[in-house]
């Protein structure tokens, strides 16, 4: 039996925000997956390898990059990702 898992929002929230998890895709075959590089050192190395693995499983991959890791992604970038992708992976390098 596994213990419960909690995902914490690193944006200095003062109260715990409860958000339901999005349902998983049944398959990656032919699905559009976005990879968001937050502009931290070596995050692209992780995403390069992840892209290889996703393509092996039949996913189509789109790459995106934040201008800086110190601020949230711009609204237009978030909109672009949300309209083009069925799933997103955000790379954190720390």
C-alpha positions as CSV (number, residue, x, y, z in Angstrom):
1,X,0.0,0.0,0.0
2,X,1.5,3.3,-1.0
3,X,1.3,6.4,1.2
4,X,-0.5,9.6,-0.1
5,X,1.4,12.0,-2.2
6,X,1.3,15.7,-2.1
7,X,2.4,18.2,-4.7
8,X,3.3,21.6,-3.4
9,X,3.2,24.7,-5.4
10,X,6.6,26.5,-5.2
11,X,5.0,29.9,-5.8
12,X,4.8,30.9,-2.1
13,X,1.2,30.0,-1.5
14,X,0.1,30.8,2.0
15,X,-2.7,28.1,2.1
16,X,-2.7,24.6,0.7
17,X,-4.5,24.7,-2.6
18,X,-6.2,21.4,-3.4
19,X,-6.2,20.7,-7.1
20,X,-7.4,17.5,-8.7
21,X,-4.9,15.8,-10.9
22,X,-5.6,15.8,-14.6
23,X,-6.4,12.3,-16.0
24,X,-3.6,10.4,-17.6
25,X,-3.6,9.8,-21.3
26,X,-4.5,6.2,-22.1
27,X,-1.7,6.1,-24.7
28,X,1.0,8.4,-26.0
29,X,0.7,7.1,-29.5
30,X,0.0,10.1,-31.8
31,X,-0.6,12.4,-28.9
32,X,1.0,15.9,-28.8
33,X,3.2,16.4,-25.7
34,X,4.8,19.7,-24.8
35,X,8.1,20.0,-23.1
36,X,8.7,23.3,-21.3
37,X,12.2,24.3,-20.6
38,X,12.2,26.8,-17.7
39,X,15.6,28.1,-18.7
40,X,17.6,26.6,-15.9
41,X,21.0,25.1,-16.6
42,X,21.0,21.6,-18.0
43,X,17.2,21.4,-18.1
44,X,17.5,21.0,-21.9
45,X,19.7,17.9,-21.4
46,X,16.9,16.3,-19.4
47,X,14.3,17.3,-22.0
48,X,16.4,16.1,-24.9
49,X,16.5,12.6,-23.4
50,X,12.8,12.7,-22.5
51,X,11.9,13.8,-26.1
52,X,13.7,10.7,-27.4
53,X,11.8,8.4,-25.0
54,X,8.4,10.0,-25.8
55,X,9.0,9.7,-29.6
56,X,9.9,6.0,-29.1
57,X,6.4,5.6,-27.6
58,X,4.8,7.3,-30.5
59,X,4.2,10.8,-29.1
60,X,4.6,14.0,-31.2
61,X,6.7,16.4,-29.2
62,X,6.7,20.3,-29.2
63,X,9.4,22.2,-27.4
64,X,8.8,25.5,-25.5
65,X,11.1,27.7,-23.5
66,X,10.5,30.3,-20.8
67,X,12.5,33.5,-21.2
68,X,13.7,33.2,-17.6
69,X,13.3,30.8,-14.7
70,X,12.8,33.7,-12.3
71,X,9.3,34.5,-13.4
72,X,6.1,32.5,-14.4
73,X,5.7,31.7,-18.1
74,X,4.2,34.6,-20.0
75,X,0.5,34.3,-20.7
76,X,1.0,34.0,-24.5
77,X,3.4,31.1,-24.0
78,X,0.9,29.3,-21.6
79,X,-1.9,29.9,-24.1
80,X,0.2,28.4,-26.9
81,X,1.1,25.3,-24.9
82,X,-2.5,24.8,-23.7
83,X,-3.9,25.0,-27.3
84,X,-1.3,22.9,-28.9
85,X,-0.6,20.1,-26.4
86,X,-2.5,17.3,-24.7
87,X,0.1,16.8,-22.0
88,X,3.0,18.9,-20.7
89,X,6.2,18.2,-18.9
90,X,8.0,21.0,-17.3
91,X,11.8,20.5,-16.7
92,X,13.3,21.5,-13.4
93,X,17.1,21.1,-13.2
94,X,17.8,21.6,-9.5
